[in-house]
C-alpha cells in the first residue's frame, strides 16, 4: 500500500552553474564566495511540495537522508520523515561531499526502498548509481549543472507527477517496473583534449516512464553544419554592434571558429563586432562568462539600445535548449532575448536524434518555462529554419 | 555497427568473377575502344558526311565554304556500324525502364508512357512544324495547346494556365516567381521574405524558394504524418509569402486539414502553392482549386504519362487563380472567334521562363493522353493508382515497420528499422537486392523523417500479377541470408558506387569520360 521512497539531496548541487563552473562538488565554496546559491534546496522543495499535493494520503512514505542531505527540506515541505542512515549532524551544506551521498545511497539498499529519488546533477547521479546499481530503482530531480544522463525528469514538478503516479496502485511487496538507464557525465579525458563528449559512467534502473528525459547522444550527425553556422554569421553581420552570447557545444564551437573567436569549450562566450570596410571583425567581450557577467552585459547593451541575441544548440538526443549545462544563462538573460533573439542552431541530422522531434526547456523559473514560445525556429541551413515544438507539460507550482 | 561498415564499403569494381553477371556488363564502353581498321569495313562512308557538315557529298568534292569545313576528323572512336549498333543495344539492355519491369520509385510516379501518345507525337503535322511559323499555318497546333490549357484548368480547378515551363521544377520556379510578383504588386515585395514548407516536401520546394530569394521555414509533421497546424500557425505571419504543399503528401497521406491550412495562409495574406507531384492520386476526385490553393504546377510526366524529362524535354504547366493570371509567363494561346493566336500583351507578366513556348512534343503527348481517357478515365487512373498502392501495402504487411496511418493514397512508406536492428539489413540493401529480381528499387531514405524508409509507388499501370511478384521478391529478401542482401546487387555491371565521390566530382562531358577521372580533376 505504501511506496517507500528514499530521498537524498546533494545540497550544493547546481551552485556551479551560474558561476560557469562545469560542476559543483569541488568548487562549491568558491561559487558561494561569488554570491551564488545552490539550486538543489529550492528544487527539492518544489518536488516535495508538489508531491504533497498530488499524492493520495498514506500512499507514500519518505525516508530522507539526514539534515541538509534531505530530511530538513522534507520536513519543511510538511512531510513526516523516516530516516535513511545515521544522523551525521550535517547542517552546513558546504561540509558535505560525494561520500555522504554514497553513504545515504548505501542505506537505501539495506532499508529496502522501493525507489530512491535524488536531487542533483550528473555528478550526484554517478555517486548514487555507482552505489546502488540496479538494487534500487533511482530517479533524479534535475538540480545540477549538467544533466546528460537518462535518469532525470524535465523539472521537479514532473518528478512529483511521476512518483505520485507510481504510488497510485502500488502494492506492498511489488517491484516497480524498471528500464535500464545510462548514467553519463563529461568525459574528462576528452575534455582535457579539447573535446566535449560524454561518457558512460554507471548503469542504473529507472522507473519505466515517458516522463524521463533521454540521454545526450554521444555524437550527432553534423552534415550541413557549415551552412547552418553560415546563416547565423550572416545574421550577426547584419547588426555587428549587437551582443551575441554563444553557448557551448560542438555546433556552436564551429560558429566561434568561423568568427575567429578563441572561446571556451564548455561555457558561454559574449561576442560583438566592428565593421571594417565590408568585413566584420569579431571579438570576445567575455569568455566563459558567469551569470552575473551575462546579466550585466545584456543590461549594458540594452542601455545602448543595441540588440542582444543568444545562440544555443539543443543537446543531441535530449533536445534541451536551455537547462542542461547552461546554469549561467539565467531567466533574466532569457527574457532579454525572447522571443526573436533566441537563435537555436542545429543540423537536420542532430534534430533527427531528438525523441519525437521535440525541444525542451528548463529555465529554472517555472513561470518562464510556461511563458516560453510553443515553437522555436531552429537555424538548420543557409536561409533555412525548422519550426520545432517546445514541450511545456510541466505543471505550474502553486504558490505557498 | 556492422551495418554501418557495410554502408561505407565501396564496391565499384563490379563482379567480374560472378557467373550470374551478364557477360555484356563487363565489356569496355565505346569511349575506350578504337579500331583503326574499322574504316575498312562500314564506317568509312559516313565520314565524308560528318566532314561536310551533314551534306552527303564525297570527300574532296564538298561544296561547303572553306571556313566551315572540318580541319580534323571528329574525335569519336573509329568503329564499324555493326559494333556501334551493338554498343547502343548493349547499353539499352543495361538500362532499366518501365517498359522492362516495375519501377516503383515512390514520389517520382514512374508511369508507363503509352505508345499511342508516341505515335501522335510522331505525326509529321506535329513533328515538322517550327515555332517561328506564321500563326495562320499552325492553327491546329495552337488549337491543341489552347484545348490543353482549358483541360488542365478543369483538372486542377484554376482559372488560367501557362504551358511554358519545361519541367516540374521549372513550374515550381514559375509559380513562386508569380507569388513574388503578386506581393510586389501589392507593395509587400520586401516585407514578405519567407516561404513555409513541410518536412515531407520534395527537395525541389526549398530549392525553388531559395532561387526566388526567399528564406525557408520548415514545418514538422505530426505523428500521423500530416502538417502540424499549430507549428504552421506559429510560423505564419506578415513575413510569409507562400506556403508550399503537396497533397496527398510524400508519405501518401491526404492532408485532411487542407481547408484550415488555406485559411491560415489567406488570413496572413500569403498564397497557397500546390506542388502537383502527387496529383495522380486524386485525379477526378478532388481539385487543388477546391482545396483553396492559389497556384498549381502540374508534372505532365507524373500525371499524364509523358516521358520523364530527366534534364531533357519535359513540361510543368502552371495554373493560377484569376487574380494572378496577369503575372503568368507570356505568351499564352488565346482564342478569338475561331482563330487561335499567341497572346503577348500581358504587361505584368513575369516574362518568359523557356525559349519559344514550352516543349510542344511533350505537351502534345499529355493532350493525347487526356483525350484518350476523358474525365471518367482520369478518375479511374487515380482510383487504380490508390488501389494498387493499398493492395501492395496490405500484401506486404508484417515485413517492415509501418510508421504512419493505415489508409494511403498512391504511395506508401515502410521502414526497415527493425530489420536493421535484428539482421543488419538496411533499406539500401533491400533496394539493391530488388535489382537482382528484375525490379527497379523504390525510393529510399525519403522523406527523411522516418528512418530506413522504402517509399513504394506502383502506379495504376501495374497488373495484379506484377504486384504479387514484387511482394514475393520482398518476402524472399527479408528471409534470405543477410550477407547476400548486404552485398547485393549481384547481377548488375556496377554494384555499389561511391555516391559522395560521384556527387562531388561530376563528369559532365564526354572528353572527361575518356580521360581517367583522377587525372582530369587533379588539374582543376
Interface residues (C-beta under 8 A of the other chain):
Chain A: X348 X352 X356 X357 X373 X374 X375 X377 X380 X382 X383 X384 X385 X386 X387 X388 X389
Chain B: X199 X206 X210 X214 X215 X216 X217 X218 X219 X220 X223 X228 X230 X231 X232 X234 X235 X448 X449 X451
